[in-house]
Amino acid sequence: MAIALTDDNFQNMVLDSEKVALIDFWAEWCGPCRMIGPIVEELATEYDGKAVIGKVNVDDNPGISSKYGIRNIPTILFIKNGEVVDKQVGVVPKNVLEKKLQSHI
Protein backbone atom coordinates (compact mmCIF):
# COMPACT_ATOMS: atom_id res chain seq x y z
CA MET A 1 0.00 0.00 0.00
CA ALA A 2 1.22 3.47 -0.86
CA ILE A 3 2.41 5.56 2.07
CA ALA A 4 0.23 8.52 3.04
CA LEU A 5 2.69 11.39 2.94
CA THR A 6 2.09 14.63 4.81
CA ASP A 7 3.80 17.96 5.36
CA ASP A 8 5.07 16.43 8.63
CA ASN A 9 6.54 13.12 7.42
CA PHE A 10 7.70 14.05 3.88
CA GLN A 11 11.25 14.98 4.92
CA ASN A 12 11.82 11.73 6.81
CA MET A 13 10.02 9.36 4.43
CA VAL A 14 11.13 10.82 1.08
CA LEU A 15 13.94 13.36 1.22
CA ASP A 16 16.03 11.45 3.78
CA SER A 17 15.45 8.08 2.08
CA GLU A 18 18.23 6.34 0.15
CA LYS A 19 15.63 4.89 -2.23
CA VAL A 20 13.99 6.54 -5.20
CA ALA A 21 10.48 7.81 -4.39
CA LEU A 22 7.41 7.92 -6.63
CA ILE A 23 5.04 10.52 -5.19
CA ASP A 24 1.45 10.83 -6.42
CA PHE A 25 -0.06 14.28 -5.78
CA TRP A 26 -3.84 13.85 -5.79
CA ALA A 27 -7.19 15.00 -4.33
CA GLU A 28 -10.48 13.27 -3.44
CA TRP A 29 -12.49 15.32 -5.96
CA CYS A 30 -10.12 14.63 -8.89
CA GLY A 31 -11.52 12.07 -11.37
CA PRO A 32 -8.20 11.40 -13.16
CA CYS A 33 -6.57 10.92 -9.74
CA ARG A 34 -9.01 8.08 -9.06
CA MET A 35 -7.97 6.51 -12.36
CA ILE A 36 -4.25 6.51 -11.58
CA GLY A 37 -4.65 5.64 -7.88
CA PRO A 38 -4.94 1.85 -8.41
CA ILE A 39 -1.82 1.90 -10.60
CA VAL A 40 0.14 3.65 -7.84
CA GLU A 41 -1.12 1.05 -5.35
CA GLU A 42 0.02 -1.79 -7.63
CA LEU A 43 3.47 -0.23 -7.92
CA ALA A 44 3.60 0.15 -4.12
CA THR A 45 3.08 -3.59 -3.75
CA GLU A 46 5.47 -4.57 -6.54
CA TYR A 47 8.28 -2.23 -5.43
CA ASP A 48 7.94 -2.76 -1.69
CA GLY A 49 11.45 -2.54 -0.24
CA LYS A 50 12.92 -1.25 -3.52
CA ALA A 51 11.34 2.21 -3.72
CA VAL A 52 9.23 4.60 -1.65
CA ILE A 53 5.76 4.83 -3.19
CA GLY A 54 3.60 7.49 -1.61
CA LYS A 55 0.59 9.74 -2.07
CA VAL A 56 0.16 13.38 -1.07
CA ASN A 57 -3.37 14.75 -0.73
CA VAL A 58 -2.90 18.30 -2.05
CA ASP A 59 -5.89 19.64 -0.11
CA ASP A 60 -4.54 18.38 3.22
CA ASN A 61 -0.84 19.14 2.59
CA PRO A 62 -0.45 22.55 0.95
CA GLY A 63 3.17 22.89 2.11
CA ILE A 64 4.59 20.06 0.00
CA SER A 65 2.32 20.87 -2.93
CA SER A 66 3.45 24.50 -2.91
CA LYS A 67 7.14 23.60 -2.48
CA TYR A 68 7.07 21.51 -5.66
CA GLY A 69 4.82 23.88 -7.63
CA ILE A 70 2.03 21.35 -8.10
CA ARG A 71 -0.60 23.09 -10.24
CA ASN A 72 -2.25 20.16 -12.00
CA ILE A 73 -3.23 16.81 -10.58
CA PRO A 74 -2.54 14.03 -10.80
CA THR A 75 1.17 14.88 -10.85
CA ILE A 76 3.72 12.22 -10.10
CA LEU A 77 7.20 13.23 -9.02
CA PHE A 78 10.19 10.92 -8.92
CA ILE A 79 12.59 12.01 -6.19
CA LYS A 80 16.06 10.60 -5.59
CA ASN A 81 18.63 11.88 -3.11
CA GLY A 82 16.28 14.75 -2.22
CA GLU A 83 16.03 16.00 -5.82
CA VAL A 84 13.24 15.72 -8.40
CA VAL A 85 14.66 13.51 -11.17
CA ASP A 86 11.51 13.02 -13.26
CA LYS A 87 7.88 14.12 -13.46
CA GLN A 88 4.63 12.93 -15.01
CA VAL A 89 1.48 15.05 -15.22
CA GLY A 90 -1.85 13.43 -16.00
CA VAL A 91 -3.01 9.85 -16.34
CA VAL A 92 -0.67 7.43 -18.11
CA PRO A 93 -0.53 3.64 -18.38
CA LYS A 94 1.28 1.68 -15.67
CA ASN A 95 4.18 0.78 -17.98
CA VAL A 96 5.08 4.49 -18.41
CA LEU A 97 5.40 5.01 -14.66
CA GLU A 98 7.19 1.70 -14.21
CA LYS A 99 9.75 2.56 -16.90
CA LYS A 100 10.49 5.93 -15.28
CA LEU A 101 10.74 4.32 -11.84
CA GLN A 102 13.06 1.56 -13.10
CA SER A 103 15.39 4.08 -14.71
CA HIS A 104 16.12 5.61 -11.28
CA ILE A 105 16.46 2.47 -9.14
Secondary structure as GFF3:
##gff-version 3
##sequence-region A 1 105
A	DSSP	beta_strand	3	5	.	.	.	ID=ss1
A	DSSP	alpha_helix	10	10	.	.	.	ID=ss2
A	DSSP	pi_helix	11	15	.	.	.	ID=ss3
A	DSSP	beta_strand	21	26	.	.	.	ID=ss4
A	DSSP	alpha_helix	31	46	.	.	.	ID=ss5
A	DSSP	beta_strand	52	57	.	.	.	ID=ss6
A	DSSP	alpha_helix	62	67	.	.	.	ID=ss7
A	DSSP	beta_strand	75	80	.	.	.	ID=ss8
A	DSSP	beta_strand	83	89	.	.	.	ID=ss9
A	DSSP	alpha_helix	94	104	.	.	.	ID=ss10
###
